[in-house]
Amino acid sequence: MATFSVREVEGMRQVRVDLRDEGVRTRRGAVSNLRGPVRATARLPGPGDLLRGLVSGEARVRPRYHGTGSVLLQPSLGGYHVLDVEEGESWVLEPGVFWAAEEGVRLGLYRERFWPAFWAGDGLLAWKTTLAGQGRVAINAPGPVETVEVEDEMRVQGRLVLGRTRGLRFSSERAGSIWAAPLLGQKRLRAFRGTGRALVCWTPYWNQHIYETMTGAGIQGSLFE
């Protein structure tokens, strides 16, 4: 099994994957450097995959790196979280969250229902990356990630939930009644109902928060792209 680790240097974080005659797939453009005899390949996506990638922003090209050595991904002021995917479970990740995965993890796409995605501001066609199989996965996260067990429902304001198991159904709703919502000062809530687990980032790292406050821009992947 590949070894995933997250190191921190000068306030920036970076994922390192150590391989022993095995492989890992990453987000397109995510690699910083390769150490040892590690070879890169990429499978051309089909027409359907290309179309879904265009309308969703989720790239369908997932470069594969195989061999014995180390794969170091791009550093970021944001953070990363390593998730262990177990056989028999399936995860749905928010757009832009996927970073790298072992070969034993199957990647796919899932389209959210039309109206919940529309009211949540995710667009008319919200395609998201899915995870199944068994292995480790690294995801983008603006801060520390907590795995929350949901047994009934959980409602949050904003994009705090980075991923969820398929047992949780997503919807978008007002914080209160049509009359109370303006008084509450809350925007629409993202609701998750059912039984399952959710990956939640409650607070960002301070350096990313300052960067976003000063520039008005989020950090996706690397500052050096």
LOPAKE-730370 format. One line per 4 residues: number of its first residue (from 1); for each residue x, y, z of C-alpha. Coordinates in pm, 1 decimal, decimal comma. Each point is the difference from the previous one (the first is absolute). Example, Ala and Ser with C-alpha at 12.3 -4.5 7.8 and 13.67 -1.06 7.14 Angstrom:
! residues 2
1) 1230,0:-450,0:780,0  137,0:344,0:-66,0
This chain:
! residues 225
1) 0,0:0,0:0,0  131,3:346,3:-92,3  97,9:225,4:289,5  -165,9:343,9:9,8
5) 140,6:275,5:221,8  -54,9:375,0:32,3  296,1:216,1:92,4  3,5:367,8:98,1
9) 281,6:239,0:-93,0  -8,8:379,5:48,8  -375,2:-1,2:50,2  -66,5:-197,4:-319,2
13) -117,0:-361,2:-21,9  91,7:-270,0:-247,2  -107,7:-358,8:-65,1  266,2:-267,2:-48,6
17) -82,8:-347,9:-132,0  261,4:-275,4:37,8  -36,2:-291,0:-245,8  141,1:-352,9:-6,2
21) -72,5:-139,6:-345,4  -349,6:143,1:15,7  -193,6:293,3:-140,0  -188,1:313,6:87,2
25) -232,1:226,6:-198,2  -6,7:374,5:51,6  -186,9:306,8:-101,9  125,3:136,7:-332,3
29) 298,4:232,2:55,9  33,6:-92,0:367,4  354,6:-144,5:-2,8  295,7:207,3:120,5
33) 280,3:-257,3:-44,4  71,3:-372,1:-34,3  279,0:-181,6:182,9  121,3:-338,6:-116,6
37) -107,1:-210,9:-299,7  -362,2:115,5:-9,7  -166,4:18,3:-342,7  -295,7:215,5:-100,0
41) -285,5:-101,3:-231,7  -341,5:147,3:-79,1  -303,7:-161,0:-159,1  -192,0:205,3:-254,9
45) -358,4:58,1:117,0  -294,3:-93,8:-217,7  -237,5:254,6:-161,1  -247,8:-33,1:287,7
49) 269,9:59,1:258,0  123,5:307,5:-186,5  -350,3:146,2:-14,8  -61,2:-58,7:370,3
53) 337,9:155,0:77,8  -88,1:311,5:-200,1  -335,0:58,4:170,1  115,0:-88,9:349,9
57) 357,7:123,5:30,2  99,9:-344,4:130,2  287,9:-117,5:-217,7  -34,7:-355,6:-129,6
61) 372,9:-36,2:-72,6  155,5:-158,7:308,4  373,1:-52,5:-61,4  139,4:-329,9:132,4
65) 344,8:-38,2:156,6  140,9:-349,2:50,0  330,6:-133,1:129,8  216,5:6,2:310,8
69) 76,5:339,4:143,4  -178,3:313,2:115,8  -257,4:229,8:-156,2  -10,2:347,4:154,1
73) -301,3:212,3:-84,4  -23,2:376,2:-23,6  12,3:190,9:332,5  -278,9:231,5:107,2
77) -89,7:249,1:271,8  -311,4:-212,6:39,1  11,2:-347,2:144,5  -49,9:-363,9:-89,6
81) -179,4:-288,9:164,5  71,6:-370,8:-49,1  -311,8:-216,9:-16,2  -11,4:-380,3:24,9
85) -267,1:-135,4:-234,5  -131,7:-339,0:112,1  -135,1:-273,6:-224,6  -377,4:22,4:-34,9
89) -32,9:374,3:61,8  -30,5:282,6:-250,2  90,3:366,6:42,3  -110,0:312,5:-187,6
93) 253,2:287,0:-1,7  -72,8:365,3:-66,9  146,9:146,4:-322,1  371,7:74,8:25,0
97) 49,7:-207,4:315,8  163,5:-309,8:-153,7  382,7:8,2:7,6  143,3:-355,8:-21,0
101) -102,0:-364,1:48,6  147,7:-348,3:7,2  -66,2:-233,5:-291,5  -240,6:-205,6:209,3
105) -240,8:294,2:14,4  -245,9:23,6:-289,3  -78,3:354,6:-115,6  -326,0:98,0:-161,7
109) -244,5:286,9:-46,4  -334,4:64,6:166,9  -255,6:263,1:-99,5  -193,1:169,4:276,4
113) -374,9:38,5:-39,2  -88,1:305,2:-209,1  -198,3:220,7:238,7  211,9:-47,0:317,0
117) 313,3:78,0:-200,6  -163,3:304,6:-160,2  -123,0:152,8:327,1  334,7:-68,7:167,3
121) 177,4:203,0:-268,0  183,3:-299,6:-147,8  -131,5:53,8:-351,6  -245,7:-187,2:-217,7
125) 218,4:-310,0:-43,3  198,9:-73,5:315,0  234,6:-294,9:-62,8  210,7:-120,3:291,2
129) 280,0:-254,8:38,6  -89,4:-331,7:163,7  226,0:-243,9:183,6  -51,6:-374,6:37,9
133) 215,6:-307,2:54,7  275,8:-2,5:261,7  302,8:218,9:61,9  119,2:340,4:106,1
137) -104,6:332,4:-147,3  140,9:350,5:52,2  -244,1:289,5:-24,3  31,9:378,3:-9,1
141) -118,9:170,3:317,8  13,9:365,8:106,6  60,2:-108,6:360,8  -7,7:-297,6:239,7
145) -258,0:-263,5:-94,2  -232,3:-181,2:239,6  -191,6:-316,2:-88,2  -355,7:46,3:129,1
149) -242,5:-287,8:49,7  -345,2:108,2:-122,0  -296,5:-206,2:118,0  -289,5:228,4:-93,2
153) 90,5:336,0:-147,6  266,3:268,4:-2,9  -38,9:352,7:-138,3  286,5:241,3:-62,4
157) 39,0:342,5:-155,5  261,3:12,0:-269,9  219,1:-270,6:-146,4  119,7:-150,9:325,1
161) -71,9:-357,6:-109,1  274,9:-122,2:-233,0  -134,0:-350,7:-54,3  -262,8:-246,9:117,6
165) -90,5:-365,3:-23,8  -278,2:-91,5:-241,4  -242,4:-63,5:287,0  -36,2:376,9:48,0
169) -240,7:182,9:-230,1  81,5:360,4:-87,7  -249,8:287,8:-18,1  -9,8:379,0:33,9
173) -250,1:184,6:218,3  -73,0:327,7:176,9  124,6:43,9:356,8  -357,1:66,5:117,2
177) -343,4:86,6:-132,0  -32,2:240,1:-289,6  -66,3:277,6:252,7  262,5:-96,2:256,9
181) 289,5:-62,8:-238,8  75,0:371,0:-70,9  -6,5:76,6:374,0  240,1:-284,2:77,4
185) 258,8:143,5:-238,4  87,3:-350,3:-121,5  42,9:-101,8:-360,9  -138,5:-326,2:-132,8
189) 122,6:-303,7:189,8  151,8:-312,7:-151,7  -184,9:-293,9:157,2  109,7:-364,4:18,8
193) -255,1:-258,8:110,6  26,1:-371,5:57,9  263,5:-218,1:161,4  365,8:25,3:-85,3
197) 320,8:195,2:46,6  99,8:347,8:-109,9  341,2:164,8:-33,8  -37,8:346,0:151,2
201) 244,8:291,0:17,5  -137,3:232,1:267,9  278,3:261,5:-8,0  272,8:87,9:-252,7
205) 370,2:22,9:73,3  83,8:355,5:104,3  246,4:64,9:-285,5  -248,5:-107,1:-265,9
209) -271,5:206,9:167,1  222,3:310,6:-10,3  91,6:-69,4:-363,9  -365,3:-29,9:-101,4
213) -97,2:308,9:200,7  272,9:211,9:-161,0  -36,0:-123,4:-358,0  -358,6:-118,6:-20,7
217) 128,1:-315,8:-170,0  -8,3:-357,4:118,0  293,8:-235,6:-22,5  -42,0:-298,9:-228,8
221) 301,5:-226,0:-8,5  326,1:187,5:-37,9  104,3:363,5:16,7  262,3:-77,8:-264,6
225) -225,8:-107,5:-286,5
